[in-house]
Amino acid sequence: MEKDINRIKVALVENKRTNKWLAEQLGKDPGTVSKWCTNTLQPNLETLVRIAECLGVDVKDLLWSNKKNT
């Protein structure tokens, strides 16, 4: 069972941005960004920080928490 790790797609929607826009900002292939958004592929930590900067969010906001609320 695959597990969603990142919230990049959610953050893009919240910021009213598209995969294509993010790909242009990062100089990446739109297909790569699409894979990040579907959690098929994960960006490295440096790229995750750049994504957070582009979206104006904290890098923690791009990751699903591994802690359960009790």
Secondary structure per residue as TSV (DSSP state, phi and psi in degrees):
chain	resnum	aa	ss	phi	psi
A	1	M	-	360.0	120.7
A	2	E	-	-78.8	147.7
A	3	K	-	-119.5	136.0
A	4	D	-	-69.1	129.0
A	5	I	-	-107.1	-44.1
A	6	N	B	-108.6	161.6
A	7	R	-	-114.4	29.2
A	8	I	H	-59.5	-45.8
A	9	K	H	-61.0	-42.4
A	10	V	H	-62.6	-44.4
A	11	A	H	-64.4	-37.7
A	12	L	H	-62.6	-45.5
A	13	V	H	-63.2	-45.3
A	14	E	H	-60.3	-31.0
A	15	N	T	-98.1	8.5
A	16	K	T	53.3	46.1
A	17	R	-	-121.1	161.8
A	18	T	-	-112.7	165.4
A	19	N	H	-58.0	-42.5
A	20	K	H	-60.9	-43.8
A	21	W	H	-59.6	-46.5
A	22	L	H	-63.8	-41.8
A	23	A	H	-59.1	-42.4
A	24	E	H	-65.0	-41.2
A	25	Q	H	-63.2	-36.1
A	26	L	H	-95.2	-9.6
A	27	G	T	68.5	34.5
A	28	K	-	-111.8	161.5
A	29	D	-	-70.0	135.0
A	30	P	H	-57.1	-31.0
A	31	G	H	-64.1	-35.7
A	32	T	H	-66.8	-45.0
A	33	V	H	-62.2	-39.8
A	34	S	H	-60.1	-41.0
A	35	K	H	-65.7	-36.1
A	36	W	H	-63.3	-42.6
A	37	C	H	-67.8	-26.3
A	38	T	T	-97.9	3.7
A	39	N	T	61.6	24.6
A	40	T	S	-77.0	-31.0
A	41	L	S	-138.9	148.8
A	42	Q	-	-114.7	138.1
A	43	P	-	-72.8	155.6
A	44	N	-	-73.8	170.7
A	45	L	H	-61.9	-41.1
A	46	E	H	-60.4	-43.6
A	47	T	H	-67.8	-38.0
A	48	L	H	-60.6	-39.7
A	49	V	H	-64.4	-41.8
A	50	R	H	-64.4	-38.3
A	51	I	H	-62.1	-45.8
A	52	A	H	-59.2	-41.9
A	53	E	H	-63.4	-43.5
A	54	C	H	-61.5	-37.7
A	55	L	H	-90.5	-7.5
A	56	G	T	68.6	35.5
A	57	V	S	-123.9	164.6
A	58	D	-	-73.5	142.5
A	59	V	G	-57.4	-30.4
A	60	K	G	-63.1	-27.0
A	61	D	G	-71.2	-11.5
A	62	L	G	-94.5	-0.3
A	63	L	B	-121.3	142.5
A	64	W	-	-75.0	138.7
A	65	S	-	-69.0	144.0
A	66	N	S	-96.5	1.6
A	67	K	S	-98.9	139.8
A	68	K	-	-93.3	141.1
A	69	N	-	-72.7	132.1
A	70	T	-	-116.9	360.0
